[in-house]
Amino acid sequence: MTQKMLSLNRVLIPLVDHMLSTSISLPLEIIQAGVTYSRLKHHYSDVEVCFCAEQLSPIITMGGIPLTPEVTFAQTGPGDLVIVPGLWRNPLPVVWQSKTLVKWLKNQHQQGATFCVAGTGVTFMAETGLLNHQPAATHWYFLERLKRHYPDVDFKPHHLITRSGRIFCAGSVNSVADLMIHLIELSMGEQVAHKVEQQFSHEIRRPMDQILFAEDHTTTHNDEIIIQLQEWIRQHYYEDIEMNHLIEASGLTRRTLHRRFKEATGFSPTTYIQRMRLTLASDLLKRTDLSIREVAYQAGYTDPDYFSRLFQKHFQLTPSNFKRSVRGKLFYLERS
């Protein structure tokens, strides 16, 4: 079970003209799905969503959908998550006219909010200065233009999702789905996230560590010995790794190794290796025609039955059902 590290009790959504309604509707639907599955597991989970703007008059989205704010920026109070919408066409003129919103975003950050920033919505965050010398993702079409206007922001053209502290940026609306699954996992747990993923995006989603760029991408801790051990595990995950191998690779005693690994990663070494193998297995099931036995072997499991039991416990689906549900949703072109 993933350790819960994020609260989603209060979600704030700033509204601006010409925003893409899908950049907020998709995250909200994913959050609601997470709340539903969390309640089914008898875990209390209540999320308050608040639309806010500089004034209380309705705004018109790019699709012509009117949205009415409930409160002004001055009335919101602190939020746990702020979803910053993407904009249609050139975002710079809208951002330059949104000084109150920019100030409000800085204030929310000071009060501890986490940010989910969609596409060109990154321009608002760039304007705050909070992304100076920090990684950021944005829509490819406006990348060069934004790089010229915000030279201090470290835009990452080859990454769909970036993280700078509590600021997560998704390069497009489609990437927002992957990001929100990750935030659901951090806030509601791994099992709930898997359930939501099955409903929204698991047929196209890649593991977060493959698409996320962060300055601490490899790890969120500073224990150099454990960092080196994690790299060793990545190079040997398919082998029969025993505790004495980890002890030899790290130079630590068994007790110290277990304690420091758990403190650094949140998992025991055995659980960490198992999660790495199962993530690889899920990717192979999505993207290859390998049999279940072959997938198990490539993921480091010599016993396919044992692998299947672990996979079902982790993903709430058998490997066969997982593969069927994923591959059945891929496009099929009949050759003439």
Number of C-alpha atoms within 10 A of each C-alpha: 11 14 14 14 11 17 19 24 14 17 22 24 19 22 27 24 16 20 27 25 22 18 25 22 12 17 21 17 15 20 21 15 20 27 22 18 18 20 14 11 11 9 12 11 16 14 14 11 17 16 18 23 24 19 15 14 13 16 19 18 19 16 12 13 13 13 17 15 20 17 17 15 22 13 11 16 12 17 23 20 25 24 21 27 27 29 25 18 14 13 19 19 9 18 20 12 10 16 15 13 22 20 14 19 23 17 15 21 19 10 13 13 24 22 25 26 32 32 29 32 29 28 26 26 24 21 22 18 15 17 22 16 13 20 23 30 30 27 20 16 11 15 16 13 12 21 13 10 13 17 12 15 22 15 21 18 15 11 19 25 30 26 22 18 15 13 22 26 31 30 27 21 23 16 18 25 22 25 26 24 27 19 23 26 23 18 21 26 20 20 21 24 26 21 19 25 24 16 11 18 15 23 20 15 17 16 14 13 12 11 17 19 23 20 13 12 12 12 15 12 12 10 15 10 16 21 19 13 20 22 13 14 20 13 10 13 19 18 14 10 14 10 13 11 12 20 17 11 14 18 13 15 13 14 9 12 21 19 15 17 20 16 14 18 18 15 18 17 22 12 13 16 19 20 16 16 21 22 16 19 23 20 18 20 21 22 13 11 12 13 13 19 16 16 23 27 17 18 22 23 23 16 11 15 13 11 25 20 14 17 23 15 12 18 21 17 18 17 23 14 12 21 21 13 16 18 18 11 11 11 7 8 6 5 4 3
